[in-house]
Amino acid sequence: MQITRKEGISIADLLAAGNNEIQVTRLRRVGSNLIIIPGYLDELNPGDVVTVVGTPKDLDAVLLAGGRESPQILDDDRHDLDFRRITISQHQLAGKTIAQVNNALNDRWGARISRIRRGDEDQVANPEFLVELGDRVRVVGPAGHLKAISKYLGDSSHGLTDINPVALGLGLALGILLGHIDIPLPGEATLNLGAAAGVLLVALVMGRIGRIGKMITALPHSANTVLADLGLLLFLAQAGTNAGGQIAGAFSSGAWWKILLLGMLVTTIVAVGIALVMHRMLGNGATKTAGILAGAQTQPAILAFVNNRTAADTRVALGYTLVYPAAMISKILITHSLALLG
């Protein structure tokens, strides 16, 4: 991007124009051949050229704010500044924000993370984004320091699968404990969420925190995916084993077709209703809506199917995570109410 705004503009102004969802990684001043990493408070003058990383929508907003597309591609000149993909595998970095890691990189080597790749999803390195072991980041920095930067970040495949057994065990224990706490209801009745819902709530909190002191509370993406697939297989095996012993009785009772029809009817109404409300009325994309549908039905089997069809798109997990806890707790409350009525 080349700056054309006559009164000039600052890097901070560009970031604001891009909703703080962009990164400005390179700067070449007008009349100079030197390429540098700009500071957030640096002022830009007409003719200056910068490299801006972001989504097409945010980049259009930045261009409208003060510049135009430039024929100069600063990435091609790797003499002063170079870039490299590096895997985060140092445990002391997990759970920190991109802003914290960038501050350390800038203080030591004048470098910056511009993008981050988790699984198959490549995105702009938002300052508030929490780093996990196994994340692959694109670092822009002085060519002579990239080896030292790689050593600082780790750049080892071990970060893809490392699991903190203490944090995992603590999370499970706290979740089971939370799930068995009796919540008083009107009258003499009580309610508890159960171990599954309790572990889910604790996992949401620990995943959001990312780190408590030196203890990493979030699982690496690859390890999380493996555990999720294993858990799904165990869940389906257990459900099939329990149902298999009673299926003969269900067919012989004569009520099987009514139960089957009712299940199909309820599932169809819920699925169509969620799709219409989320996709058509609220404007959510089809991919995110699919995750919301899986979460609303508290069905990990649907989640696995959608992940396979979308190559584990992060929007699916986002929709599922947003809805699943509320749906799970609502179903528990409704079931408990029905039990009290019966």
N, C-alpha and C positions, 0 to 999 in steps of 0.2 A: 504494500500500500504506500502511495506517495501522498504526503501532506500537501493540500492545496489551500487550506484555510488561511487567509491573509493575516489574520491576527494571531495565528498559531494556535496550538492546542497542547495540553499536557498528556502524559501517559495515563494519569488518573482520570482525565476526561474521556479518553478512549475506553478505558475499563468501564466507566459508568455508562457510556453509550452502548456497550456490549453487555449490559446487565451483570457485570462482573463475572461473566461466563466465558471470558476470552483470556488469552495470554499474549503479551507482546514480548517476543523473544529476541529480536535483533533490531539494531538501529544503525543506519549509515547516514551520517550528516551530509547535507548538500555540499558538494565540493571536496569531499573526503573519500578515501578508499577504505578507511578503517571501519570495521564492523564491531559493534559492542553490544552488550546486553544492557538495555536501558533501565534506569531506576524508575520507581513508580511516580516520583515527583518531577522527573525530567520534562522540560518544555521542548516541544517540537516546533520547527519552523517550516515555512513553505519550501518544498523541494526535498525535505528529509524523507527517507524511505525506511519503513518498518515492516517486520514480519509479524502478522497477527494470526493467531490460531483460534479457531472457534467454529461454531455451527454456521451454515449459510445464512440463517436468519440474523444471527448476531453480527456476522461480518458485514452484511448489508447495512445494518444500523450504524456500524463503525464508519463505513465508507460515507454514509450520508452525513455523519457528524463532522467530517473534516478532511476527506481525501478521495482518492480514486485508485483503481487498480494500477499497479506499476509493472512495466515490462521487466524490471530488474528482479531477479529471484535470488535473494540473499543466501538462501540455503545452499546454492550451488558453490558459493565461495567458502571453502572450509579451511582456509589458511589460518585465519585468526580464531574463529569460533567453529567448533565441530559439534556433532551430536552423536549420541549412542543410546541404544536400548539396553537398559540395565535391570536385572531382577532384584527386587528388594528381598534380602534374606538375613539382614542383621536384625536380631530380635529387639534391640533397643529402639528401632525405628517404627516397629509395628504399633499401631494405635495412635501415632502422632498425625497431625494434619499436614497437608501439603505445604501450608504456610510455614510450619515449624521446620520441616525438612528443607524447604527453600531458603529459609533464613540461615540455616547451618551451611548449606552449600554456597550461598552468596558470601558469607563471612570468610569462609576458608579459601574458596577458589573462584568466586565471582561467577557461579554457575546457577542454573535454574531448571526445574522440571517443567516441561511444557505440556506433556500428555501423559496419560496413565492408561494402561491396558490391564483389565481384569477379566480373565476368561477370554471370550471372543469380542468383548466390548472395548472399543478405543474411545476415550473421551478427553476433553480438555481438563487439565489439572486445576480444578477449582480449589482455592485456598483452604476451604473448610472440609475438603474431602479427607476421610480417614484412610491412612495407608495400612495395607495388610501384607503379611508375608506372602511372597509369590507374585505380587504386583510387578508388572513390567513397565518401567517409566522411561520416557524419552528425555534425556538430559542434554541441555545446550550449555556448553562451557568452553573455556580456553582449550585448544587442541592438546596442549602439552600436559593438561591436568586430568584428562578423562580416565587414565589408568588409576590415579589416586582416588578419583570419585567413585569408580567401580568398586574399588576395595572398601571404601567407606560404606557404600550401600549394600555390599555383599556379593551380588552378582553370582549367586550359587543356586543350583536347582533344588537344594535342600529346602529352601523357603517355600516351595510349592506344596509340600506335604507335612511340614512340621506342625505338630499338635501339642499344645500345652496340657498335659494330663491333669495338672492341679486345677487349672481354670475350668476344664471340662467337667471334672468330678465335682468341683464346688458348685458349678452351675446346675448340674443334675440334682445334687443334694438340696440346694436351696429351692429349686423348682418343685421337687417332690414334697418338701416341707410346706411350701406355699400352697400347693394343691390340696393338702390335707388339713389346712386350717378351716375350722368351722365358722361360717359366717351366719350370725343370727338373723332369722326372718321373723315377721310378725307371728305372734303366737309362740309356740314352743319349737317350731321347726327350725332347722339349720341347713346350710348349704355349703358344700365345698366344691372347688373347681375340678378336682381330680389331678392326678400326677401329670397327665399330658398337657393340660392347659397351664398348669403351674410352671412346668419346664419351659413352655413356649414363652410365657410372659418374662421369665428370668432371662431367657436367651435373647429376647428383643432388647432388654435393658443392657445386657452385657455386650451385645453386638454394637449397640450405639455408643457405649462408653469406649470400647476399644482397648483400653489399658487402665489398670489400677496399680499405680506405682510401677514396679518392675514386672507385674504379671499381665500378660497379654490375654484379653478376654474374648477376642474374636478369632474364629478359625480361618486359616487360609482358604481361598476360593476353591482350589482343587480338592483339598481335604474335606471341605464342607460338601462338595458335590458328591464325593465318594460315599461319605456317611449318609447323605440324603438318599442316594440310590439304594444303599444297603438297608436303611431303615424302611424304605418303601417295599422292598422285597420281603422283609420280615413281616411287615404289616399285612401285606396281601396273603402271605403264606398262612399267617395266624387266622385271618378272616376266612380264608378258604377251608382251613381245617375245621374250624368251628361250624361253618355252614354245611360242610359236606356230611357231617354226621346226622343232620336234621333234614336234609333235602328230600329224602325218601318219604318222611312223614308229611312234609309240606305238599308233595304231589298227591299222596294218597288221601289227604283231607278234603280235596275238592275245592279248597279256597285259594289254591295257588294262582289261578288266573286272575282272581280279583286283586290279590296282592301285587302281582306283576303289572296289571293295568293301572292300579293306583300309583305304583312307583314311577311308571313311565309318564303318567299324567302330571304328577307333582314335579318331577324333574324337568319336564318340558316347559311347564308354566314358569318355574323359577328361572330356568336358563334363558328363555325368550324374554322374560321381564327384565332380567339383569342386562341382557344385551341391548334392549331398547332404551333403558334408562341411562346406562353408562355410555353407550356408543352414540346413540342418536340424540338424546336430550342433553347430556352433560359433555359431549364432545370428546370422550376418551377414545384413543386409537383402538383398533381391533386387537392388537397384540396385548396391550395393557388390560383390555376388557376380558380377554381370555384368562389372564391371571386372576382377575377379580372374580370371574365365574368359578374358577377352581377353589378360591378362598372362601367364597360364599357357601359353597357346597361342602367345605372342609374335606376336600377329596384330593389327597396327594397323587392318586392315580391319574386324575385329570391334569394335574400340574406336570407330571412326568410326560404325559402325552404332548402337552403344549410345548414343553421345553424341547422335546425331540423334533417337533415340527418347526420351531423357531430358532434352532441352534442355541438354546438357553439364553434367549434375549433377556437383558436385565429388566425390561419393562414388565415381563411376565412375573418375575419374582417380586417386583415392586407392588404390582396389583394384588398379588396373592398375600403378601405380608401385611398390606394395609387392611385387608378385609378379614383374613383368617381369624385373628384373635377375637374380634367382635362377634363373628359368626359362631365360633366355637363356644364362647361364653353364653351367647343367646340361646343356643341349642341346649346347653346344659341347664339353663334356667327354665326353659320351656319343658324339658323332660322332667325336671324336678317338680314343676307345677302339676304336670299330668299325673305324676306318681302320687302326689298329695291328694289329688281329686279322686284317684282310683281306689 
